Amino acid sequence: DQRRNMNPYDYIREQVILAIGVLAETGVVPTDMDFTNLTVEVPRDPTHGDMATNAALILTKQARMKPREIAGPLAAYLAELTEVIAANIAGPGFVNLRLSDEFWRLQLADVLAAGSAYGNSNIAGGTKINVEYVSANPTGPLHIGHVRGAIYGDALANLLAKVGYDVCKEYYINDAGVQINLLAQSVHLRYREALGEDVGTIPEGMYPGDYLIPVGMAIVARDGNKWRDLPEDEWLDVFRKFSVEAMMDLVREDLESLGIEQEVFFSEEGLHKDG
């Protein structure tokens, strides 16, 4: 069966090209025409049918014929195909096709046989493309808005890969801004708290979330009270680095739970350091 393992739109496009070939053999249209821009697509208005082709419109100059002069015999020929139950001309020369229930039932067998590979193509021909998504500031766990963006971005990247793009999935780590200083200062308070100090209420503008308590405790476990009484300029960079890494661990855990894998985690701070 010629339909087997073929996109249904590609199959109908082939039938349109074959029909034009038959019309050329009978002298209705010229031979040796270019079908590069011939498309078969879903009509904008679903009441017009299942598929529509622009064949008559894109061949009019080559054939030196009016679009409807091509569309008329083309629609008549296509209407005789077993897959087609109606072929009508619309607008300047579009041919709208309504396909049989049997045609669509046959597609289900192809879908089931192909499994997750159904719809794969190499339209993009391996063109490289970078999709950067999620990229939440590394100052806390992901929230529902981040998760929505993560799922949307990953779905887009997977669809691009499915049609032949060489996709790189990137997370851009915004770790160079003022917010990272605030994160480090917040973690330093949790660090002092883990050492037994009563730090009171976390000041407004900082990050008060309990998710930073384990980060402060982890620094105590690693370094003891080494940083407690030192001036900020001596501990800030250390706490920035440790805190960002701890937040990105949380982010990666959340992404893993969603089944999302990103190949590149690119640091903004690293970009600035590298010039």
Sequence and secondary structure as in RCSB ss.txt:
>XXXX:A:sequence
DQRRNMNPYDYIREQVILAIGVLAETGVVPTDMDFTNLTVEVPRDPTHGDMATNAALILTKQARMKPREIAGPLA
AYLAELTEVIAANIAGPGFVNLRLSDEFWRLQLADVLAAGSAYGNSNIAGGTKINVEYVSANPTGPLHIGHVRGA
IYGDALANLLAKVGYDVCKEYYINDAGVQINLLAQSVHLRYREALGEDVGTIPEGMYPGDYLIPVGMAIVARDGN
KWRDLPEDEWLDVFRKFSVEAMMDLVREDLESLGIEQEVFFSEEGLHKDG
>XXXX:A:secstr
 TTTTS HHHHHHHHHHHHHHHHHHTTSS SS   TT  EE  SSGGG SEEE HHHHHHHHHTS HHHHHHHHH
HHHTTSTTEEEEEEETTTEEEEEE HHHHHHHHHHHHHHGGGTT   TTTT EEEEE     TTS   HHHHHHH
HHHHHHHHHHHHTT EEEEEEEE  SSHHHHHHHHHHHHHHHHHTT    S  TTS   GGGHHHHHHHHHHHTT
TTTTS HHHHHHHHHHHHHHHHHHHHHHHHHHTT   SEEEEHHHHHHH 
